[in-house]
Amino acid sequence: MGELYLESRLDFLRAMQNPDGGWGYFPGKQSWLEPTAYAMLALHGTPGSEARLQNAWQLVRSWQTADGSSRPTGQVSSGTWITAHVVTLACVRKVYDDRVRNSVDWLLRIAGAESSLTNRFVSHLHVVNTNMDFSHKGWPWREGNSSWIEPTVHTLVALKKVAGQYHGPELRSRIRDGEALVFSRRCSDGGWNCGNPNVLSFDLPSYPETTALALIGLQGRNANELAVPLQAARRFRQETKSSLAKAWLNIALRCHGDTLDAPVNDAKVFHDVMLTAIEALGHPAGNYQLLRTGGLA
């Protein structure tokens, strides 16, 4: 049953590839970089997939802009956080050329707006009623916006994977600072939500999916630091009814060494391309290991 679960999802992804080489969020829709990236990761190394993956990679590279960032789709003019996924794909494909270096340079130039000197000064004076720590630099969805957990995590994965090929103190410093930001945003219940752990002195609950993503970004950290978040993730995995959250939790916990039972096939008809790809990644025989990063020496 476990093999059927994985193969049915991989077969769906193969069938849903668009003529331009990419994947849409849903069958028959225009290609976007995010579902394309997850489909490429899920299909990486599977029999007969290299030609289709090469076509997808060519499309992804065509969306790079002059400043090194990547556009989320062909109809968008400027680059976004999705650049992190391109760097991760490049590492998986062992491509470390000047175009990848330009993407890394762009990621290192971008930081959440809340880490500006003005916001840090206001926070220090306690002019606004917030418990937010503005001393660390994370990553936003778009340049000029505030940082959020998800784009920060995906950028941490990309930078950790490329660190062996891209030497320099700035990269390692940004990784450490990004990790510190993620830790600073942890909720009182042990996990993470999308952004703030509290508002107006009220604690906010964490979310299963975001907790999983945070743990993926924090690979390599001290086991004692992650003991409570991992327990929260294990609890979430048992309780959540969200297919996407469970898929991310499977990936996160496997990346941290947990042995989990293979999911059983429920004979569902697939409609969500990105969810299907992430479910395939999280299978014990899937490519979740492509999101493993370890830590920095």
N, C-alpha and C positions, 0 to 999 in steps of 0.2 A: 504493500500500500504506500510506503514512503517513496519508493521509486516512481510510482504512478503520480504522486503529488508533484514531484519535481519535474518529471518529463512532460506532464501535461502543461505546466507553466512555461517551460522552455519551448515547447511546440507552439504555444500561443504566441510567444514573443517572436518566433521566427516567422509566423504567418502574418503578423501585424506590422512588419517593417515596411515603411513607405518607399515608393520608388526613388526618392531622393537619398535614401540610405538611413534616414532617421526614424524616430517613433514619435507619435503624438501621445497625449495623455489618455486618449481613448481611441478605439479603432476607427480608422478612416479620417482622423483629424490631422491637421498640419503638424509637422515635426517641431518639437521643442527640445532644447538641450537637456533639460532635467530628465525626462523619461528616456531619452536616448542614452544618457550616461548610465542609468540603472540597467537598461536592457543590455548595453554593451558589457557591463560588469557581470551580469547574470549569465550571458552567453560566452564569456571569455573562456577559451580552452575547450569548448564543447565541440564534438566532431562536426566537421563540415561548415563551421561558422566563420572561418577566417576571412573569406571573401566578403561576406556581408558586414563583418566588423570593420574591414578596411574601408568599405563604402561609407559606413557610419562615421569613421574617424575623419575621412576627407570632408564630410559635411560639417562636422564639429570644428575642424580647423578653418573652414571657410567663414565661420562666424567670429573669428578673432578680429579685433579692431587694431588700429594703429598704435594705441597705447598699451597693448598687451592683454587687455581684458577681453572677455568673450560675451557676445550677445546671447540672450536666452532663446532667440529664434531669429529667423532671417528678416522678419518684419520690424524688428526693434533696432534702433540705431546705436545705442550705447551699451557698454558692458556692465555686468552686475556680479553679484556674489557667485554666480554659476561658474565663474572663472576657476574657482577652487576645484570643481568637478573635472574640468579639463586638465588641470595639473595632475589630479589623481589618475585619470585615464592615461595620461602620458607616462606616468610611472609604471602603471600596469603593463603598458605596451613597450616599456623601456625606450621611450623617446625623450631625449634630454638635449634638444637643440636650442638655438637662439630664440625661437618662438616660445618655447616653454620657459626659458629664462626670463623673457619679457613678461610672461604671465605671472611668474613668481615675483618679479620686481613690482608689478602692479599691486599684487596682494599685500606686499610689504609697505606700499605707500598708503594703503587705505586703512582707516581706523574709524570707529564709531564717533559720531559728533559729540557725544557726552564726555569724551576724554580730552576735549579742547581745554586750553588754559583757562578760558572764561568759565566754563562749567565747573572745572575743578576748583577754581577760586570761590565761586558761589557756594559750592558744596562745603568748602572749608569754613565759610562764614555762617553756615546753617541758615542761609537766607530763605531757602525753600524747605518745606517739610518733607524730607525724604531720608531714607536710610541707605540709599544707593551709594556704592563705592565707585567714584569716578576716577580712581587712580590707575586703572588698568585699561589697556587698549584691546578691544575686540573688533569684530567686523560687522558691518551693516549689510542689509539687503542691497542697497544702492549707495553709491558714494554720496556723502553729505548727510546721511541719515544716522540714527543711533544704532548701536550694536545690539544684536539679538543672539540668543543661544544657538539657533540652528546655523546661520551663516558662519558664526564663530567656530562651531564644531567642524563643519565641513572644511573650513580653511585650515584648522589645526591638523586634520587628517592629511590634507594635501601637502602642507609644509613639512610634516613629519616624514611623509613618504619620500619627499624630494630632498630631504636634508642631507642624505649621503652624497648627492650629486651637486648640491648647491651650498658651497661652504661660505661661512661668514657669520660674524657675531650678531648681525641684525636679525637674521632668520631665527636663530636660537633664542634671542631675546624676545622676539614677538611670540614665539611659541610659549615661552614661560609666562609672558604677560597674558596671553590669551587663556592659558590654563587658569591663571590666577583670577581672571574675570569670571570664568565659568564657576570656579569654587565660590566666588563672592556672591553669585546669584543663586546659590542653592537654597531651597525652601526649608522651613523648619521641620518638615516631615521627612527630610532626607533626600528628596528628588529635586527635579527642576521643572519649571514651567517655561513659557516662551521667552520671558524677559525678567520681570521684577519678582523678587521673593515676597515683597510686602508693599502695600500702598497705604499711606496715611496711618502708619503704625499697625495695620492689620496684616497678619500673615496670610499669604495666598497658598493654595494647594499646588502640589506638583502634578505633572501630567505623565502618563506612561511613556508616550512617544518621545517627549523631550528629555525625560530621564534617560531613556535608552541612548539617544543621540549624544547627550553629555558624557555618558560613560564611554562611548566610542571615541570621543575627542580626548578623553583623559587617560587613554591607555598608556601604560608605562609609569603611572604615578604610584606612590607608595600604597601597599595593600591596606594599611590602617586608614589612610585617607578615604579609601573607596569602600570600606566595609559596610558602612550604613547605606550609601547609595546603592550598592549591589543588593543588599537585603530589600530595599525598596523596589528595585527592579524585579527581583524574584517574586515579590508579593504582587506587583502589578501584572506580571505575566500570568499568574493564576487567576486574577480577578477581572482583567480587561475583556471587554466584548468587542473592542476595535481590532479588526484584522490588520490594519496598518501598524498600530501600536504593538501588537503581538509579534509581527514580523520584525520590527526594529528591535524589540526586546530579545528575540531569538538571536539576532546578529550580535547585539551588545554582549549578551551573556556568553555566547560562544567565543567571542573575541577575548573575553576575560577568563576563559578556561572552563566554563561550566559545561557539563555533559547533559544534553537535553534530548528527550525522546523526539523522534521524527514525527512531524504532524501527519495525520491521516488525510487521504484525499476525500473531499466532501462532494465530488462530482459537480462542483459549481460551474456555471457558465461565466467565463471571465469577460469583464468589460473595462476594467481599470488597468491600463498598461503598467503604470509605475508601481502600483500595489503588487501586481503579479510578479514583476521583476524583483521587488524587495522580498516577497515571499520566497522566491526561488533562491535568492542570496542567503536567506536565513535557514535554509534546509541543511541538515548535517553533511550532505554530499554536495551542497551548493558552494558558491564562491565567496562566502562571508569572509574568508581569510584574506581576500583582496583589500578589505578595509582594516586589516590588522596593521598597526604601526609600531608597536613597542614604544619605547621612550627615547630620550636623548642621553647620551653618555655624559 
